[in-house]
Amino acid sequence: MASRAAGKASGKAIARAPRETAHEGFLNHKRSRWLKIALFLSALAIAVYVLTDPQPRPNGGTVAGYTLGTIGALMIIWLSLIGLRKRIITTKPYSLKGWTSAHVYLGLSLIVIGTLHTGFQLGWNVHSAAYVLMMFVIISGIYGIIVYARLPEQLSANRNEATQPQMLEAIRALDRQLDTAAQPLGKDEADLVRLSLERTDIGGNLWQRLTGRQPRCGTARARDAIQALVNQQMRTGKPDQRLTQILFLLERKDAALAQARRHIRMKTLLEIWLYIHVPATFALLAALIAHILSVFLYW
Amino acid sequence: MSFVVRQIAKRADGGDIIRTRTLAAAEITVGRGTDCDIQLADLGVMLRHARLMQLSDGTVAIEATGGIPLEIDGKFVNRADLSVSDNPKIDIASHRLTLAKGDTPGAIAITAERVVAASDAADAASEIGIFSLRETMPSKRGLAWAFAGLVLIIGLALPLFMMGGSMLPTDMVAAAGRPAGASDAGKLQPALGGDAVRNAGYSADMVWSSGPLSTAHAGLSNNCGACHSQPFVSVTDSACISCHKADAVPAHASADRMDKGRLQTTGFQADIHKGLNLPDGRCASCHKEHEGPRGALMVAASFCTDCHTGLSGRLTDTKIANVPNWEDHPQFKPTLVSVASLTAPRFERVLLTDKPMERSGLIYPHDIHQSATNGVGNMVRKQGLAAGANGALACNYCHTPDSDGVRFKPIEMEKNCGDCHDLAFARDGGVIRTLPHGKPEQVAGVIRDFYLGQALSPRAGVQRLAFERRAPGRMAELESADLRVTSVGEARARGNAAIAQIFGADGKAGGLCSDCHIVNNTGAPNVAERYTIAPVTLASHYLPKGQFPHNQHKTYDRRAGDAACVACHKGVMTSKASTDVLLPGIGECRDCHGSTKVATNVPATCNTCHGYHYGETGQGGDFTNSPHRQPAPPAKVATRATPVRLGSAEPTKAVRKASA
């Protein structure tokens, strides 16, 4: 009561949004408003498809077909505009979150609208090419939603409060220590340390980024070789103190690399779909132009 | 004799730290080891890498001691004498030693510095390279341009470049235009060759095809312009009728009647069609192409009722009844003989409910022939004719199925009636004299000549076969007395009496002809012309607009054989006159063929019984009513006069038995 009275006195709204609303993501934005709209659109499209009985069979050229096709084409154009919208920093008329929510759900409803527009007729032609590209874009988008929903948490857990520069700096610091620690060593041992210093690629190529595995990594090879040396020495007597220190450093570097590579793997999974989603969208827009123009050219 | 060593190290802020030492020795060592005079903290350097010896003023010998050759001014050597005045450069791993003359005489200055940056000199840019895909993948923008460009080239630019110029193959059009002759027999697509072959290659605009063409049009698959003659204009009838001449589409009424009769689109659909420049009533409105091999001819039941529902409202002069669906299909209107004739019979369609009468000209009471106990039944037993389960004459004794089992072979007197109604009239030695069926004027002549011949030159063993019923035992006596004539006049009188009796004219009993035929006495003085037989025309197809495969209906309501026949053809057992029309009505069909909407029934769609616009004329159902066509030729399909054949010289079964 006291706080309410204080709020009244100050003339400011003190009621805070409930915590769950504050954390509302794009998937359940505004109580899943766009999910409902998309479901309604899909149901409407299915109803139109089922209730009309075009002869000799349903296809894109019937009245229902043209209607679904027009709606679908306009939706595709609007959906592709998210690339423009996200570059404009504004909250009006719709927030980017709302826009993304609509993008996701309306994009998913295109599976129904686009498929019914085809009348389940597919062939080796520009029309089916447009459909396949559309499905490509949607499927890559579904993948995007899944990784956006799941990976950030894992990414954060793996990062363990460290920033990307900090991760790199940790590796560099270990490199400097290795460099210093290896100075008194003979050529063969020094070369093993150089293997780690010079033949370690943190990121690697696309496949290594996606798997997070680099079995031929210089550090791993150096660690294994020095481990073998230390083991050998332990069988005959006390191992070389300098080697055991370098082994310790290499193991720490290996752990730091593993963390960075897990980070890179998840970042790659988060980014890779856009390399399909975006170019396929533009290919789809091109195919849509060819599809619509050719349909009316050869009417 | 001294070396002045300047070691340069990089500071974190980029500046240099220079440490200078003077080593008063003629020989110094270089290496990573802490005991070396010049220590290089570089793992590429050996613990003891090299040794420098001052030979004389201005000359230094250098020797590799670590087993790795030295790189001096780009050359790898194990040992070299260097002139200091040349300022030689010695590269060891990431470091470089540069020799120069010292400030003091005899001194040699050695500058040692790292020339290859240490690996940890990474900058902020590499962070993006390491953690994002930006440097691993081609740019999204580049990929987008590449993919979009590829699609536009294959899907639009190439077809646009190739578009136009393709036409209907001229020889295909020419082939469709010329009258069908012997040389064209069996040539379904006479244009395979010439233009068609020329157009058979790859065509870039094939990627615009929304689906395969129907089998008949497959030859035009890569020849889009053949039908799509104008850009942005939907396929017009002119493209269709350049091959499909009016005479070659017999099942269609004229275009304007088809247009009038069809269901007009209204409302939203009509607006869409109008807005998209898709006029209704074109050939392509019904014959949809690019729908697969059977596409152009695919027909659904609703396709029929689209026009046949309320047809009379749109096509006011049509004689075809409205058929909105199977439930409301009108009662049958069989095609019946109205005037029998050997040359020009007339038919009319009469509703089954309008007391139809078949005027075939034949006398045939079904009821007598279906009895097992009367004379007919007796005859069946004696002659061993095909009998039904009840012992009466079997239906298929007369109604024998045709080769495909759909309908029945025409009824022939000799085959279907002759076993009982045989035309033998005399025995001449071992030969049975038979009258020719279907030739009444010859019949009279044969009988007259038979009596005259017997008067002029009587022969033994010639016997007239009698037809009247006589008391048993007196038959032979009567028969021989009939031929015992004494004069030509008597013979002529006997002959005339026999003719009148055989024809059965004027209601005379026991007439051979009048059993089945209406015989007229013209009163002509010439006896050969005196009696005429009313012409007989038997219909061969009562419902020519439909098909009823009898062989698929051999059982009905758990009955088989003749019982199944009369289960539908209900009046047969009691029919006393051949004017009775014994066809089942549509109600009998509906007993089994219910609505398509009832799952338990045998569904009936339009094409269960009907083809597209099959009519008596073969010219389309509404053809005869069209003022735009030539008057219809006399009906032919349902017309079939009783076959006329000469009397057989072979004795029939009945006579053979009698003579035995």
Chai-1 contact restraints between the chains, C-beta under 6 A:
chainA,res_idxA,chainB,res_idxB,connection_type,confidence,min_distance_angstrom,max_distance_angstrom,comment,restraint_id
A,Q55,B,A300,contact,1.0,0.0,6.0,A-B,restraint_1
A,Q55,B,F303,contact,1.0,0.0,6.0,A-B,restraint_2
A,P56,B,K288,contact,1.0,0.0,6.0,A-B,restraint_3
A,P56,B,E291,contact,1.0,0.0,6.0,A-B,restraint_4
A,P56,B,M298,contact,1.0,0.0,6.0,A-B,restraint_5
A,V63,B,Q269,contact,1.0,0.0,6.0,A-B,restraint_6
A,V63,B,I272,contact,1.0,0.0,6.0,A-B,restraint_7
A,Q121,B,G211,contact,1.0,0.0,6.0,A-B,restraint_8
A,G123,B,G211,contact,1.0,0.0,6.0,A-B,restraint_9
A,N125,B,V207,contact,1.0,0.0,6.0,A-B,restraint_10
A,N125,B,S209,contact,1.0,0.0,6.0,A-B,restraint_11
A,V126,B,G155,contact,1.0,0.0,6.0,A-B,restraint_12
A,V126,B,V207,contact,1.0,0.0,6.0,A-B,restraint_13
A,V126,B,W208,contact,1.0,0.0,6.0,A-B,restraint_14
A,H127,B,S210,contact,1.0,0.0,6.0,A-B,restraint_15
A,Q164,B,E127,contact,1.0,0.0,6.0,A-B,restraint_16
A,Q164,B,F131,contact,1.0,0.0,6.0,A-B,restraint_17
A,P165,B,E127,contact,1.0,0.0,6.0,A-B,restraint_18
A,R172,B,D120,contact,1.0,0.0,6.0,A-B,restraint_19
A,D175,B,D120,contact,1.0,0.0,6.0,A-B,restraint_20
A,R176,B,D120,contact,1.0,0.0,6.0,A-B,restraint_21
A,A182,B,L43,contact,1.0,0.0,6.0,A-B,restraint_22
A,Q183,B,R32,contact,1.0,0.0,6.0,A-B,restraint_23
A,Q183,B,A41,contact,1.0,0.0,6.0,A-B,restraint_24
A,K187,B,M46,contact,1.0,0.0,6.0,A-B,restraint_25
A,A190,B,L43,contact,1.0,0.0,6.0,A-B,restraint_26
A,V193,B,L43,contact,1.0,0.0,6.0,A-B,restraint_27
A,R194,B,L43,contact,1.0,0.0,6.0,A-B,restraint_28
A,L197,B,S119,contact,1.0,0.0,6.0,A-B,restraint_29
A,I202,B,I130,contact,1.0,0.0,6.0,A-B,restraint_30
A,G203,B,I130,contact,1.0,0.0,6.0,A-B,restraint_31
A,L206,B,T136,contact,1.0,0.0,6.0,A-B,restraint_32
A,I264,B,F131,contact,1.0,0.0,6.0,A-B,restraint_33
A,K267,B,F131,contact,1.0,0.0,6.0,A-B,restraint_34
A,T268,B,L133,contact,1.0,0.0,6.0,A-B,restraint_35
A,E271,B,L133,contact,1.0,0.0,6.0,A-B,restraint_36
A,Y275,B,M137,contact,1.0,0.0,6.0,A-B,restraint_37
A,Y275,B,K140,contact,1.0,0.0,6.0,A-B,restraint_38
A,V278,B,K140,contact,1.0,0.0,6.0,A-B,restraint_39
A,V278,B,A144,contact,1.0,0.0,6.0,A-B,restraint_40
A,P279,B,L143,contact,1.0,0.0,6.0,A-B,restraint_41
A,P279,B,A144,contact,1.0,0.0,6.0,A-B,restraint_42
A,P279,B,F147,contact,1.0,0.0,6.0,A-B,restraint_43
A,F282,B,A144,contact,1.0,0.0,6.0,A-B,restraint_44
A,F282,B,A148,contact,1.0,0.0,6.0,A-B,restraint_45
A,A283,B,F147,contact,1.0,0.0,6.0,A-B,restraint_46
A,A283,B,A148,contact,1.0,0.0,6.0,A-B,restraint_47
A,A283,B,V151,contact,1.0,0.0,6.0,A-B,restraint_48
A,A286,B,A148,contact,1.0,0.0,6.0,A-B,restraint_49
A,A286,B,V151,contact,1.0,0.0,6.0,A-B,restraint_50
A,A286,B,L152,contact,1.0,0.0,6.0,A-B,restraint_51
A,A287,B,V151,contact,1.0,0.0,6.0,A-B,restraint_52
A,A287,B,G155,contact,1.0,0.0,6.0,A-B,restraint_53
A,A290,B,G155,contact,1.0,0.0,6.0,A-B,restraint_54
A,A290,B,L156,contact,1.0,0.0,6.0,A-B,restraint_55
A,S294,B,W208,contact,1.0,0.0,6.0,A-B,restraint_56
A,F296,B,F232,contact,1.0,0.0,6.0,A-B,restraint_57
A,L297,B,P231,contact,1.0,0.0,6.0,A-B,restraint_58
A,Y298,B,W208,contact,1.0,0.0,6.0,A-B,restraint_59
A,Y298,B,C224,contact,1.0,0.0,6.0,A-B,restraint_60
A,Y298,B,H228,contact,1.0,0.0,6.0,A-B,restraint_61
A,W299,B,F232,contact,1.0,0.0,6.0,A-B,restraint_62
A,W299,B,V233,contact,1.0,0.0,6.0,A-B,restraint_63
A,W299,B,S234,contact,1.0,0.0,6.0,A-B,restraint_64
